[in-house]
């Protein structure tokens, strides 16, 4: 389960920053590379802070996961470890395209993490031999 950041609760406790380290299963439908799947859960390691306006929340950190499957070039077995830096801003109400919105005093990280996985995905998965061939 993907946790939420309770903005109101944290402000009441005078807690304006924290960390989240969570493992969650990614939706396989995110993968558009044929014959490729997530080898396990996605790990999100995030730092969050509530800014001085007591409403805006900044989140940054990284996500990591492993892809396994067939090489997109030769169909040999392949895998790739992905580490991707992420950051976002959350504001009360509707998001504006540059910031995610939140309601009810709680920031849901679900859409942000979904988008982050999409941005982190490579366009293809290559085995070691094909990676080397492309470098040469």
N, CA, C and O atoms as a GROMACS GRO file, in nm:
protein
  544
    1UNK      N    1   0.083  -0.119   0.000
    1UNK     CA    2   0.000   0.000   0.000
    1UNK      C    3   0.088   0.125   0.000
    1UNK      O    4   0.188   0.131   0.070
    2UNK      N    5   0.049   0.222  -0.078
    2UNK     CA    6   0.123   0.348  -0.088
    2UNK      C    7   0.073   0.443   0.020
    2UNK      O    8  -0.046   0.471   0.027
    3UNK      N    9   0.163   0.492   0.104
    3UNK     CA   10   0.120   0.578   0.215
    3UNK      C   11   0.080   0.718   0.168
    3UNK      O   12   0.110   0.758   0.055
    4UNK      N   13   0.013   0.790   0.257
    4UNK     CA   14  -0.023   0.929   0.234
    4UNK      C   15   0.056   1.015   0.332
    4UNK      O   16   0.106   0.966   0.433
    5UNK      N   17   0.065   1.143   0.300
    5UNK     CA   18   0.125   1.239   0.393
    5UNK      C   19   0.009   1.319   0.453
    5UNK      O   20  -0.063   1.389   0.382
    6UNK      N   21  -0.008   1.307   0.583
    6UNK     CA   22  -0.116   1.378   0.655
    6UNK      C   23  -0.066   1.518   0.688
    6UNK      O   24  -0.004   1.540   0.792
    7UNK      N   25  -0.095   1.612   0.601
    7UNK     CA   26  -0.044   1.748   0.616
    7UNK      C   27  -0.098   1.812   0.743
    7UNK      O   28  -0.022   1.863   0.824
    8UNK      N   29  -0.230   1.808   0.762
    8UNK     CA   30  -0.290   1.870   0.880
    8UNK      C   31  -0.238   1.807   1.009
    8UNK      O   32  -0.203   1.878   1.104
    9UNK      N   33  -0.234   1.674   1.013
    9UNK     CA   34  -0.186   1.604   1.132
    9UNK      C   35  -0.042   1.637   1.164
    9UNK      O   36  -0.006   1.656   1.281
   10UNK      N   37   0.042   1.644   1.062
   10UNK     CA   38   0.182   1.676   1.085
   10UNK      C   39   0.200   1.820   1.131
   10UNK      O   40   0.285   1.848   1.216
   11UNK      N   41   0.124   1.912   1.076
   11UNK     CA   42   0.131   2.052   1.121
   11UNK      C   43   0.089   2.061   1.266
   11UNK      O   44   0.153   2.132   1.345
   12UNK      N   45  -0.017   1.992   1.304
   12UNK     CA   46  -0.064   1.994   1.444
   12UNK      C   47   0.042   1.940   1.538
   12UNK      O   48   0.054   1.987   1.651
   13UNK      N   49   0.121   1.842   1.493
   13UNK     CA   50   0.229   1.785   1.575
   13UNK      C   51   0.360   1.862   1.560
   13UNK      O   52   0.462   1.824   1.616
   14UNK      N   53   0.356   1.971   1.482
   14UNK     CA   54   0.474   2.053   1.453
   14UNK      C   55   0.586   1.969   1.389
   14UNK      O   56   0.705   1.987   1.418
   15UNK      N   57   0.543   1.879   1.304
   15UNK     CA   58   0.635   1.794   1.229
   15UNK      C   59   0.628   1.838   1.082
   15UNK      O   60   0.528   1.812   1.015
   16UNK      N   61   0.732   1.904   1.034
   16UNK     CA   62   0.727   1.966   0.903
   16UNK      C   63   0.812   1.894   0.798
   16UNK      O   64   0.823   1.941   0.685
   17UNK      N   65   0.870   1.783   0.836
   17UNK     CA   66   0.946   1.705   0.738
   17UNK      C   67   0.955   1.560   0.784
   17UNK      O   68   0.940   1.528   0.902
   18UNK      N   69   0.980   1.474   0.686
   18UNK     CA   70   0.989   1.333   0.719
   18UNK      C   71   1.040   1.252   0.601
   18UNK      O   72   1.073   1.307   0.495
   19UNK      N   73   1.045   1.123   0.621
   19UNK     CA   74   1.089   1.032   0.515
   19UNK      C   75   0.987   0.921   0.499
   19UNK      O   76   0.914   0.885   0.592
   20UNK      N   77   0.984   0.868   0.379
   20UNK     CA   78   0.899   0.754   0.347
   20UNK      C   79   0.987   0.655   0.272
   20UNK      O   80   1.053   0.691   0.175
   21UNK      N   81   0.987   0.532   0.317
   21UNK     CA   82   1.059   0.424   0.249
   21UNK      C   83   0.958   0.310   0.235
   21UNK      O   84   0.923   0.244   0.333
   22UNK      N   85   0.911   0.288   0.112
   22UNK     CA   86   0.802   0.194   0.092
   22UNK      C   87   0.829   0.105  -0.029
   22UNK      O   88   0.886   0.149  -0.129
   23UNK      N   89   0.786  -0.020  -0.018
   23UNK     CA   90   0.787  -0.114  -0.130
   23UNK      C   91   0.643  -0.133  -0.175
   23UNK      O   92   0.553  -0.148  -0.092
   24UNK      N   93   0.621  -0.132  -0.307
   24UNK     CA   94   0.486  -0.153  -0.358
   24UNK      C   95   0.493  -0.220  -0.495
   24UNK      O   96   0.593  -0.210  -0.566
   25UNK      N   97   0.387  -0.289  -0.528
   25UNK     CA   98   0.379  -0.357  -0.658
   25UNK      C   99   0.337  -0.258  -0.765
   25UNK      O  100   0.237  -0.188  -0.750
   26UNK      N  101   0.413  -0.253  -0.873
   26UNK     CA  102   0.379  -0.166  -0.985
   26UNK      C  103   0.277  -0.234  -1.074
   26UNK      O  104   0.272  -0.357  -1.084
   27UNK      N  105   0.197  -0.155  -1.138
   27UNK     CA  106   0.096  -0.204  -1.230
   27UNK      C  107   0.166  -0.250  -1.359
   27UNK      O  108   0.230  -0.169  -1.426
   28UNK      N  109   0.154  -0.376  -1.392
   28UNK     CA  110   0.220  -0.432  -1.511
   28UNK      C  111   0.174  -0.363  -1.640
   28UNK      O  112   0.245  -0.365  -1.741
   29UNK      N  113   0.056  -0.302  -1.638
   29UNK     CA  114   0.007  -0.234  -1.759
   29UNK      C  115   0.090  -0.110  -1.793
   29UNK      O  116   0.075  -0.055  -1.902
   30UNK      N  117   0.176  -0.067  -1.703
   30UNK     CA  118   0.264   0.046  -1.732
   30UNK      C  119   0.370   0.010  -1.835
   30UNK      O  120   0.423   0.097  -1.904
   31UNK      N  121   0.401  -0.119  -1.844
   31UNK     CA  122   0.508  -0.164  -1.933
   31UNK      C  123   0.458  -0.177  -2.076
   31UNK      O  124   0.362  -0.248  -2.105
   32UNK      N  125   0.525  -0.106  -2.165
   32UNK     CA  126   0.491  -0.116  -2.307
   32UNK      C  127   0.600  -0.189  -2.386
   32UNK      O  128   0.591  -0.198  -2.508
   33UNK      N  129   0.701  -0.241  -2.318
   33UNK     CA  130   0.807  -0.316  -2.383
   33UNK      C  131   0.761  -0.462  -2.389
   33UNK      O  132   0.733  -0.522  -2.284
   34UNK      N  133   0.753  -0.521  -2.508
   34UNK     CA  134   0.707  -0.660  -2.518
   34UNK      C  135   0.798  -0.757  -2.441
   34UNK      O  136   0.920  -0.738  -2.438
   35UNK      N  137   0.740  -0.858  -2.379
   35UNK     CA  138   0.810  -0.966  -2.309
   35UNK      C  139   0.893  -0.917  -2.191
   35UNK      O  140   0.996  -0.977  -2.159
   36UNK      N  141   0.849  -0.811  -2.126
   36UNK     CA  142   0.921  -0.755  -2.011
   36UNK      C  143   0.824  -0.740  -1.895
   36UNK      O  144   0.707  -0.708  -1.915
   37UNK      N  145   0.875  -0.764  -1.772
   37UNK     CA  146   0.793  -0.749  -1.652
   37UNK      C  147   0.878  -0.694  -1.539
   37UNK      O  148   1.001  -0.694  -1.546
   38UNK      N  149   0.811  -0.649  -1.433
   38UNK     CA  150   0.880  -0.607  -1.313
   38UNK      C  151   0.927  -0.732  -1.240
   38UNK      O  152   0.849  -0.826  -1.222
   39UNK      N  153   1.053  -0.735  -1.197
   39UNK     CA  154   1.108  -0.852  -1.130
   39UNK      C  155   1.071  -0.857  -0.982
   39UNK      O  156   1.097  -0.957  -0.916
   40UNK      N  157   1.014  -0.754  -0.932
   40UNK     CA  158   0.977  -0.748  -0.790
   40UNK      C  159   0.911  -0.614  -0.763
   40UNK      O  160   0.869  -0.545  -0.856
   41UNK      N  161   0.902  -0.579  -0.637
   41UNK     CA  162   0.835  -0.453  -0.604
   41UNK      C  163   0.922  -0.332  -0.640
   41UNK      O  164   1.043  -0.341  -0.658
   42UNK      N  165   0.855  -0.218  -0.650
   42UNK     CA  166   0.922  -0.090  -0.668
   42UNK      C  167   0.952  -0.036  -0.528
   42UNK      O  168   0.869  -0.047  -0.437
   43UNK      N  169   1.070   0.022  -0.511
   43UNK     CA  170   1.105   0.083  -0.384
   43UNK      C  171   1.108   0.234  -0.402
   43UNK      O  172   1.175   0.285  -0.492
   44UNK      N  173   1.036   0.305  -0.318
   44UNK     CA  174   1.036   0.451  -0.318
   44UNK      C  175   1.100   0.497  -0.188
   44UNK      O  176   1.053   0.463  -0.079
   45UNK      N  177   1.205   0.575  -0.199
   45UNK     CA  178   1.272   0.635  -0.083
   45UNK      C  179   1.257   0.786  -0.100
   45UNK      O  180   1.322   0.847  -0.185
   46UNK      N  181   1.171   0.845  -0.018
   46UNK     CA  182   1.131   0.984  -0.038
   46UNK      C  183   1.150   1.066   0.089
   46UNK      O  184   1.130   1.017   0.200
   47UNK      N  185   1.187   1.191   0.069
   47UNK     CA  186   1.189   1.290   0.176
   47UNK      C  187   1.079   1.390   0.145
   47UNK      O  188   1.060   1.428   0.029
   48UNK      N  189   1.005   1.433   0.246
   48UNK     CA  190   0.901   1.532   0.225
   48UNK      C  191   0.916   1.645   0.324
   48UNK      O  192   0.969   1.627   0.434
   49UNK      N  193   0.868   1.762   0.283
   49UNK     CA  194   0.868   1.876   0.374
   49UNK      C  195   0.747   1.964   0.344
   49UNK      O  196   0.708   1.984   0.229
   50UNK      N  197   0.690   2.016   0.451
   50UNK     CA  198   0.579   2.111   0.442
   50UNK      C  199   0.642   2.250   0.447
   50UNK      O  200   0.715   2.282   0.541
   51UNK      N  201   0.614   2.331   0.347
   51UNK     CA  202   0.677   2.463   0.339
   51UNK      C  203   0.614   2.560   0.437
   51UNK      O  204   0.515   2.528   0.503
   52UNK      N  205   0.672   2.680   0.447
   52UNK     CA  206   0.631   2.777   0.549
   52UNK      C  207   0.488   2.828   0.532
   52UNK      O  208   0.433   2.887   0.625
   53UNK      N  209   0.427   2.807   0.415
   53UNK     CA  210   0.287   2.848   0.399
   53UNK      C  211   0.190   2.748   0.463
   53UNK      O  212   0.069   2.769   0.461
   54UNK      N  213   0.246   2.641   0.521
   54UNK     CA  214   0.167   2.535   0.587
   54UNK      C  215   0.066   2.469   0.495
   54UNK      O  216  -0.036   2.419   0.542
   55UNK      N  217   0.094   2.467   0.366
   55UNK     CA  218   0.003   2.404   0.270
   55UNK      C  219   0.079   2.330   0.160
   55UNK      O  220   0.042   2.219   0.124
   56UNK      N  221   0.184   2.391   0.108
   56UNK     CA  222   0.261   2.333  -0.001
   56UNK      C  223   0.354   2.225   0.054
   56UNK      O  224   0.421   2.244   0.156
   57UNK      N  225   0.357   2.111  -0.015
   57UNK     CA  226   0.441   1.999   0.027
   57UNK      C  227   0.537   1.966  -0.088
   57UNK      O  228   0.495   1.948  -0.202
   58UNK      N  229   0.665   1.959  -0.056
   58UNK     CA  230   0.766   1.917  -0.153
   58UNK      C  231   0.809   1.775  -0.121
   58UNK      O  232   0.828   1.739  -0.005
   59UNK      N  233   0.824   1.694  -0.225
   59UNK     CA  234   0.868   1.555  -0.210
   59UNK      C  235   0.983   1.532  -0.308
   59UNK      O  236   0.974   1.569  -0.425
   60UNK      N  237   1.090   1.471  -0.260
   60UNK     CA  238   1.198   1.431  -0.350
   60UNK      C  239   1.264   1.304  -0.298
   60UNK      O  240   1.248   1.268  -0.181
   61UNK      N  241   1.336   1.238  -0.385
   61UNK     CA  242   1.403   1.114  -0.349
   61UNK      C  243   1.428   1.031  -0.472
   61UNK      O  244   1.465   1.085  -0.577
   62UNK      N  245   1.409   0.900  -0.461
   62UNK     CA  246   1.429   0.815  -0.578
   62UNK      C  247   1.339   0.693  -0.571
   62UNK      O  248   1.291   0.653  -0.465
   63UNK      N  249   1.319   0.636  -0.689
   63UNK     CA  250   1.250   0.508  -0.699
   63UNK      C  251   1.347   0.411  -0.766
   63UNK      O  252   1.432   0.450  -0.846
   64UNK      N  253   1.334   0.286  -0.730
   64UNK     CA  254   1.419   0.184  -0.792
   64UNK      C  255   1.339   0.056  -0.813
   64UNK      O  256   1.250   0.022  -0.735
   65UNK      N  257   1.372  -0.013  -0.923
   65UNK     CA  258   1.307  -0.139  -0.955
   65UNK      C  259   1.391  -0.212  -1.057
   65UNK      O  260   1.484  -0.155  -1.116
   66UNK      N  261   1.359  -0.339  -1.078
   66UNK     CA  262   1.430  -0.422  -1.175
   66UNK      C  263   1.331  -0.472  -1.279
   66UNK      O  264   1.221  -0.517  -1.247
   67UNK      N  265   1.374  -0.464  -1.405
   67UNK     CA  266   1.296  -0.520  -1.515
   67UNK      C  267   1.365  -0.647  -1.563
   67UNK      O  268   1.488  -0.652  -1.569
   68UNK      N  269   1.287  -0.748  -1.597
   68UNK     CA  270   1.341  -0.870  -1.656
   68UNK      C  271   1.255  -0.908  -1.775
   68UNK      O  272   1.138  -0.871  -1.785
   69UNK      N  273   1.316  -0.983  -1.864
   69UNK     CA  274   1.241  -1.030  -1.980
   69UNK      C  275   1.333  -1.062  -2.095
   69UNK      O  276   1.447  -1.106  -2.076
   70UNK      N  277   1.284  -1.041  -2.215
   70UNK     CA  278   1.360  -1.070  -2.336
   70UNK      C  279   1.418  -0.942  -2.393
   70UNK      O  280   1.354  -0.837  -2.391
   71UNK      N  281   1.539  -0.952  -2.443
   71UNK     CA  282   1.606  -0.840  -2.507
   71UNK      C  283   1.519  -0.791  -2.624
   71UNK      O  284   1.469  -0.871  -2.702
   72UNK      N  285   1.503  -0.661  -2.633
   72UNK     CA  286   1.421  -0.603  -2.740
   72UNK      C  287   1.484  -0.619  -2.878
   72UNK      O  288   1.418  -0.599  -2.979
   73UNK      N  289   1.613  -0.655  -2.881
   73UNK     CA  290   1.682  -0.669  -3.009
   73UNK      C  291   1.698  -0.815  -3.051
   73UNK      O  292   1.668  -0.849  -3.166
   74UNK      N  293   1.745  -0.901  -2.959
   74UNK     CA  294   1.776  -1.039  -2.998
   74UNK      C  295   1.692  -1.145  -2.926
   74UNK      O  296   1.703  -1.264  -2.956
   75UNK      N  297   1.609  -1.102  -2.832
   75UNK     CA  298   1.520  -1.189  -2.752
   75UNK      C  299   1.592  -1.279  -2.652
   75UNK      O  300   1.530  -1.370  -2.597
   76UNK      N  301   1.720  -1.256  -2.627
   76UNK     CA  302   1.790  -1.327  -2.520
   76UNK      C  303   1.741  -1.276  -2.385
   76UNK      O  304   1.686  -1.166  -2.376
   77UNK      N  305   1.761  -1.355  -2.279
   77UNK     CA  306   1.723  -1.307  -2.146
   77UNK      C  307   1.797  -1.178  -2.111
   77UNK      O  308   1.916  -1.162  -2.141
   78UNK      N  309   1.725  -1.086  -2.049
   78UNK     CA  310   1.784  -0.956  -2.014
   78UNK      C  311   1.723  -0.905  -1.885
   78UNK      O  312   1.611  -0.943  -1.848
   79UNK      N  313   1.797  -0.820  -1.817
   79UNK     CA  314   1.744  -0.753  -1.699
   79UNK      C  315   1.812  -0.617  -1.686
   79UNK      O  316   1.921  -0.594  -1.739
   80UNK      N  317   1.746  -0.529  -1.613
   80UNK     CA  318   1.801  -0.396  -1.593
   80UNK      C  319   1.753  -0.342  -1.459
   80UNK      O  320   1.635  -0.348  -1.426
   81UNK      N  321   1.849  -0.292  -1.380
   81UNK     CA  322   1.816  -0.226  -1.254
   81UNK      C  323   1.799  -0.077  -1.282
   81UNK      O  324   1.888  -0.013  -1.339
   82UNK      N  325   1.687  -0.023  -1.242
   82UNK     CA  326   1.654   0.118  -1.268
   82UNK      C  327   1.658   0.194  -1.136
   82UNK      O  328   1.597   0.152  -1.038
   83UNK      N  329   1.729   0.305  -1.134
   83UNK     CA  330   1.730   0.399  -1.022
   83UNK      C  331   1.699   0.535  -1.082
   83UNK      O  332   1.770   0.581  -1.171
   84UNK      N  333   1.593   0.600  -1.033
   84UNK     CA  334   1.544   0.722  -1.095
   84UNK      C  335   1.515   0.827  -0.988
   84UNK      O  336   1.439   0.801  -0.894
   85UNK      N  337   1.574   0.946  -1.002
   85UNK     CA  338   1.549   1.056  -0.909
   85UNK      C  339   1.413   1.118  -0.939
   85UNK      O  340   1.378   1.139  -1.055
   86UNK      N  341   1.336   1.145  -0.834
   86UNK     CA  342   1.202   1.201  -0.849
   86UNK      C  343   1.185   1.323  -0.758
   86UNK      O  344   1.250   1.334  -0.654
   87UNK      N  345   1.098   1.413  -0.800
   87UNK     CA  346   1.060   1.525  -0.714
   87UNK      C  347   0.926   1.579  -0.760
   87UNK      O  348   0.889   1.567  -0.877
   88UNK      N  349   0.854   1.638  -0.667
   88UNK     CA  350   0.722   1.693  -0.698
   88UNK      C  351   0.682   1.794  -0.593
   88UNK      O  352   0.735   1.796  -0.481
   89UNK      N  353   0.588   1.877  -0.632
   89UNK     CA  354   0.527   1.974  -0.541
   89UNK      C  355   0.378   1.945  -0.537
   89UNK      O  356   0.315   1.919  -0.640
   90UNK      N  357   0.322   1.949  -0.417
   90UNK     CA  358   0.178   1.926  -0.397
   90UNK      C  359   0.118   2.051  -0.336
   90UNK      O  360   0.173   2.109  -0.242
   91UNK      N  361   0.004   2.093  -0.390
   91UNK     CA  362  -0.066   2.212  -0.341
   91UNK      C  363  -0.211   2.176  -0.309
   91UNK      O  364  -0.266   2.084  -0.370
   92UNK      N  365  -0.273   2.247  -0.215
   92UNK     CA  366  -0.413   2.219  -0.185
   92UNK      C  367  -0.502   2.247  -0.307
   92UNK      O  368  -0.476   2.339  -0.384
   93UNK      N  369  -0.606   2.167  -0.323
   93UNK     CA  370  -0.699   2.184  -0.434
   93UNK      C  371  -0.653   2.111  -0.558
   93UNK      O  372  -0.588   2.007  -0.551
   94UNK      N  373  -0.688   2.167  -0.672
   94UNK     CA  374  -0.653   2.106  -0.800
   94UNK      C  375  -0.508   2.134  -0.837
   94UNK      O  376  -0.457   2.243  -0.810
   95UNK      N  377  -0.442   2.037  -0.898
   95UNK     CA  378  -0.310   2.058  -0.951
   95UNK      C  379  -0.317   2.150  -1.072
   95UNK      O  380  -0.423   2.164  -1.134
   96UNK      N  381  -0.205   2.212  -1.106
   96UNK     CA  382  -0.205   2.307  -1.216
   96UNK      C  383  -0.116   2.265  -1.332
   96UNK      O  384  -0.083   2.348  -1.417
   97UNK      N  385  -0.076   2.141  -1.337
   97UNK     CA  386   0.012   2.093  -1.443
   97UNK      C  387   0.158   2.097  -1.401
   97UNK      O  388   0.238   2.017  -1.449
   98UNK      N  389   0.193   2.187  -1.311
   98UNK     CA  390   0.329   2.192  -1.257
   98UNK      C  391   0.334   2.134  -1.117
   98UNK      O  392   0.441   2.095  -1.069
   99UNK      N  393   0.220   2.130  -1.052
   99UNK     CA  394   0.212   2.075  -0.916
   99UNK      C  395   0.094   1.980  -0.910
   99UNK      O  396  -0.006   1.997  -0.980
  100UNK      N  397   0.106   1.879  -0.825
  100UNK     CA  398  -0.005   1.788  -0.798
  100UNK      C  399  -0.095   1.852  -0.695
  100UNK      O  400  -0.048   1.927  -0.610
  101UNK      N  401  -0.223   1.825  -0.703
  101UNK     CA  402  -0.317   1.876  -0.604
  101UNK      C  403  -0.347   1.772  -0.497
  101UNK      O  404  -0.326   1.652  -0.518
  102UNK      N  405  -0.395   1.819  -0.383
  102UNK     CA  406  -0.442   1.728  -0.279
  102UNK      C  407  -0.562   1.789  -0.209
  102UNK      O  408  -0.580   1.910  -0.207
  103UNK      N  409  -0.646   1.702  -0.152
  103UNK     CA  410  -0.764   1.746  -0.081
  103UNK      C  411  -0.773   1.676   0.054
  103UNK      O  412  -0.708   1.574   0.076
  104UNK      N  413  -0.855   1.730   0.142
  104UNK     CA  414  -0.879   1.668   0.271
  104UNK      C  415  -0.758   1.670   0.363
  104UNK      O  416  -0.754   1.595   0.461
  105UNK      N  417  -0.661   1.755   0.334
  105UNK     CA  418  -0.543   1.764   0.421
  105UNK      C  419  -0.446   1.649   0.409
  105UNK      O  420  -0.354   1.637   0.489
  106UNK      N  421  -0.466   1.562   0.308
  106UNK     CA  422  -0.377   1.446   0.291
  106UNK      C  423  -0.325   1.439   0.148
  106UNK      O  424  -0.402   1.449   0.052
  107UNK      N  425  -0.196   1.420   0.137
  107UNK     CA  426  -0.131   1.407   0.007
  107UNK      C  427  -0.125   1.260  -0.029
  107UNK      O  428  -0.063   1.180   0.041
  108UNK      N  429  -0.190   1.223  -0.138
  108UNK     CA  430  -0.181   1.087  -0.191
  108UNK      C  431  -0.064   1.082  -0.288
  108UNK      O  432  -0.055   1.164  -0.380
  109UNK      N  433   0.026   0.988  -0.269
  109UNK     CA  434   0.144   0.975  -0.354
  109UNK      C  435   0.122   0.882  -0.472
  109UNK      O  436   0.212   0.863  -0.553
  110UNK      N  437   0.003   0.824  -0.483
  110UNK     CA  438  -0.022   0.722  -0.584
  110UNK      C  439   0.001   0.773  -0.726
  110UNK      O  440   0.076   0.711  -0.801
  111UNK      N  441  -0.061   0.883  -0.764
  111UNK     CA  442  -0.046   0.935  -0.901
  111UNK      C  443   0.099   0.977  -0.928
  111UNK      O  444   0.152   0.951  -1.036
  112UNK      N  445   0.161   1.041  -0.831
  112UNK     CA  446   0.300   1.083  -0.844
  112UNK      C  447   0.393   0.964  -0.868
  112UNK      O  448   0.479   0.968  -0.956
  113UNK      N  449   0.376   0.857  -0.790
  113UNK     CA  450   0.461   0.739  -0.808
  113UNK      C  451   0.431   0.668  -0.940
  113UNK      O  452   0.523   0.618  -1.004
  114UNK      N  453   0.306   0.664  -0.979
  114UNK     CA  454   0.268   0.607  -1.109
  114UNK      C  455   0.339   0.683  -1.221
  114UNK      O  456   0.401   0.623  -1.308
  115UNK      N  457   0.330   0.817  -1.218
  115UNK     CA  458   0.395   0.900  -1.319
  115UNK      C  459   0.547   0.881  -1.315
  115UNK      O  460   0.612   0.877  -1.420
  116UNK      N  461   0.603   0.871  -1.196
  116UNK     CA  462   0.748   0.855  -1.182
  116UNK      C  463   0.798   0.726  -1.246
  116UNK      O  464   0.903   0.723  -1.310
  117UNK      N  465   0.722   0.619  -1.228
  117UNK     CA  466   0.758   0.492  -1.291
  117UNK      C  467   0.755   0.507  -1.443
  117UNK      O  468   0.846   0.462  -1.512
  118UNK      N  469   0.651   0.571  -1.495
  118UNK     CA  470   0.642   0.592  -1.640
  118UNK      C  471   0.762   0.669  -1.693
  118UNK      O  472   0.817   0.633  -1.798
  119UNK      N  473   0.804   0.774  -1.623
  119UNK     CA  474   0.920   0.852  -1.667
  119UNK      C  475   1.050   0.773  -1.656
  119UNK      O  476   1.142   0.795  -1.734
  120UNK      N  477   1.057   0.681  -1.561
  120UNK     CA  478   1.180   0.604  -1.538
  120UNK      C  479   1.198   0.488  -1.636
  120UNK      O  480   1.310   0.442  -1.657
  121UNK      N  481   1.089   0.442  -1.696
  121UNK     CA  482   1.097   0.325  -1.784
  121UNK      C  483   1.180   0.352  -1.909
  121UNK      O  484   1.164   0.456  -1.973
  122UNK      N  485   1.268   0.260  -1.943
  122UNK     CA  486   1.341   0.274  -2.068
  122UNK      C  487   1.249   0.242  -2.186
  122UNK      O  488   1.144   0.181  -2.170
  123UNK      N  489   1.290   0.283  -2.304
  123UNK     CA  490   1.209   0.255  -2.423
  123UNK      C  491   1.224   0.111  -2.469
  123UNK      O  492   1.140   0.059  -2.542
  124UNK      N  493   1.332   0.046  -2.424
  124UNK     CA  494   1.355  -0.095  -2.458
  124UNK      C  495   1.447  -0.157  -2.354
  124UNK      O  496   1.513  -0.086  -2.277
  125UNK      N  497   1.451  -0.288  -2.353
  125UNK     CA  498   1.537  -0.364  -2.263
  125UNK      C  499   1.638  -0.440  -2.347
  125UNK      O  500   1.601  -0.514  -2.439
  126UNK      N  501   1.767  -0.421  -2.316
  126UNK     CA  502   1.872  -0.488  -2.393
  126UNK      C  503   1.953  -0.581  -2.305
  126UNK      O  504   1.976  -0.553  -2.187
  127UNK      N  505   1.996  -0.694  -2.362
  127UNK     CA  506   2.087  -0.785  -2.292
  127UNK      C  507   2.227  -0.721  -2.294
  127UNK      O  508   2.249  -0.621  -2.362
  128UNK      N  509   2.319  -0.779  -2.220
  128UNK     CA  510   2.455  -0.724  -2.210
  128UNK      C  511   2.525  -0.723  -2.346
  128UNK      O  512   2.595  -0.627  -2.378
  129UNK      N  513   2.506  -0.828  -2.426
  129UNK     CA  514   2.571  -0.835  -2.558
  129UNK      C  515   2.521  -0.724  -2.650
  129UNK      O  516   2.600  -0.661  -2.719
  130UNK      N  517   2.391  -0.701  -2.652
  130UNK     CA  518   2.335  -0.596  -2.739
  130UNK      C  519   2.370  -0.457  -2.688
  130UNK      O  520   2.389  -0.364  -2.768
  131UNK      N  521   2.379  -0.441  -2.557
  131UNK     CA  522   2.423  -0.313  -2.501
  131UNK      C  523   2.565  -0.283  -2.549
  131UNK      O  524   2.594  -0.171  -2.591
  132UNK      N  525   2.652  -0.383  -2.542
  132UNK     CA  526   2.791  -0.366  -2.586
  132UNK      C  527   2.798  -0.340  -2.737
  132UNK      O  528   2.876  -0.257  -2.782
  133UNK      N  529   2.716  -0.411  -2.813
  133UNK     CA  530   2.716  -0.394  -2.958
  133UNK      C  531   2.677  -0.250  -2.994
  133UNK      O  532   2.736  -0.192  -3.085
  134UNK      N  533   2.581  -0.193  -2.924
  134UNK     CA  534   2.537  -0.057  -2.952
  134UNK      C  535   2.642   0.045  -2.912
  134UNK      O  536   2.651   0.152  -2.974
  135UNK      N  537   2.723   0.015  -2.811
  135UNK     CA  538   2.829   0.108  -2.768
  135UNK      C  539   2.942   0.110  -2.870
  135UNK      O  540   3.006   0.214  -2.890
  136UNK      N  541   2.967  -0.004  -2.934
  136UNK     CA  542   3.079  -0.012  -3.030
  136UNK      C  543   3.048   0.049  -3.159
  136UNK      O  544   3.132   0.050  -3.249
   0.00000   0.00000   0.00000
